[in-house]
Amino acid sequence: MYACLPARKAIEASQVCRTNMDCQKDFVPSLCVTPSLENHTRLIRVKHPPHVDMLFVGHPMHLQYTVSLSSFVPRHNFLSIDLPVVIETMCKYPLEYSLRTTNKLFAVC
């Protein structure tokens, strides 16, 4: 038997279970089901109160590359939430360029 469940409704309306016994209420039998996903993909719920939970479907390693966490909270509206990443990137480029130039000089000698 196959059935399609809306992911957000299924996650928000139910509790986490490991066995069918976890789902029983008032002696009414229930089933504990997990999403059927291909390969190593997973359905992951990321909680970040007070906002709505973020749902991610994919390889767990990809979540690391698509989501960034920061404790930076801009004090002014004109500052971007991405400011720390932009500053880090701008500092990294001259350093990498100078290292590459230095390596080329040593390669010539």
C-alpha positions as CSV (number, residue, x, y, z in Angstrom):
1,M,0.0,0.0,0.0
2,Y,1.3,3.4,-0.9
3,A,0.1,6.8,0.2
4,C,1.3,10.4,-0.3
5,L,1.5,12.6,2.7
6,P,2.1,16.3,2.7
7,A,5.5,16.5,4.5
8,R,4.8,19.6,6.6
9,K,1.3,18.4,7.8
10,A,2.7,15.0,8.6
11,I,5.6,16.4,10.7
12,E,3.6,19.1,12.5
13,A,0.6,16.9,13.3
14,S,2.5,13.9,14.7
15,Q,5.1,13.0,17.3
16,V,8.4,11.3,16.7
17,C,8.3,7.5,16.9
18,R,10.6,4.6,16.6
19,T,8.1,1.7,17.0
20,N,4.4,1.2,16.6
21,M,4.1,1.2,20.4
22,D,5.2,4.9,20.4
23,C,2.1,5.9,18.4
24,Q,-0.6,4.1,20.5
25,K,-3.1,6.4,22.3
26,D,-5.9,5.0,24.5
27,F,-5.2,1.4,23.2
28,V,-6.0,2.4,19.6
29,P,-3.4,0.7,17.3
30,S,-1.4,3.0,15.1
31,L,1.5,2.6,12.8
32,C,4.9,4.3,13.0
33,V,6.0,5.1,9.4
34,T,9.0,6.8,7.9
35,P,9.3,8.6,4.6
36,S,10.6,6.4,1.7
37,L,13.4,8.4,0.1
38,E,16.0,7.3,-2.5
39,N,19.7,6.7,-1.8
40,H,21.0,8.6,1.2
41,T,18.5,11.4,1.2
42,R,16.7,12.2,4.4
43,L,13.8,14.4,5.5
44,I,15.3,16.7,8.2
45,R,13.4,19.2,10.3
46,V,15.5,22.1,11.5
47,K,13.9,24.0,14.4
48,H,14.6,27.7,14.9
49,P,12.1,29.2,17.3
50,P,10.0,31.3,17.0
51,H,9.9,30.7,13.3
52,V,8.3,27.8,11.4
53,D,10.5,24.7,11.2
54,M,12.5,24.4,8.1
55,L,12.2,21.1,6.2
56,F,15.1,19.8,4.2
57,V,15.0,16.9,1.8
58,G,18.4,15.7,0.6
59,H,21.7,14.3,1.6
60,P,22.5,15.4,5.2
61,M,26.0,16.6,4.1
62,H,24.4,19.0,1.6
63,L,22.5,20.7,4.5
64,Q,25.9,21.8,5.9
65,Y,26.7,23.6,2.6
66,T,23.3,25.2,2.1
67,V,22.6,26.5,5.6
68,S,24.8,28.8,7.6
69,L,24.4,29.6,11.3
70,S,25.5,32.8,12.9
71,S,24.9,34.6,16.2
72,F,25.4,37.9,14.3
73,V,22.3,40.2,14.7
74,P,22.7,43.5,12.9
75,R,22.0,46.6,15.1
76,H,21.1,48.7,12.1
77,N,18.8,47.9,9.2
78,F,21.3,48.9,6.5
79,L,23.7,46.1,7.7
80,S,23.3,42.7,6.0
81,I,23.0,39.5,7.9
82,D,25.7,38.2,5.5
83,L,28.2,40.9,6.6
84,P,30.5,38.5,8.5
85,V,30.8,36.1,5.6
86,V,31.4,39.0,3.2
87,I,34.2,40.4,5.4
88,E,35.8,37.0,5.8
89,T,35.7,36.4,2.0
90,M,37.2,39.8,1.3
91,C,40.1,39.2,3.7
92,K,40.7,35.7,2.3
93,Y,41.2,36.8,-1.4
94,P,44.3,39.0,-0.9
95,L,45.9,36.3,1.3
96,E,45.3,33.6,-1.2
97,Y,46.5,35.8,-4.1
98,S,49.7,36.6,-2.2
99,L,50.3,33.0,-1.4
100,R,49.9,32.0,-5.0
101,T,52.2,34.7,-6.2
102,T,54.8,33.7,-3.6
103,N,54.6,30.0,-4.7
104,K,55.1,31.1,-8.4
105,L,58.3,33.0,-7.4
106,F,59.7,30.0,-5.6
107,A,58.9,27.8,-8.5
108,V,60.8,30.0,-10.9
109,C,64.0,30.1,-8.7
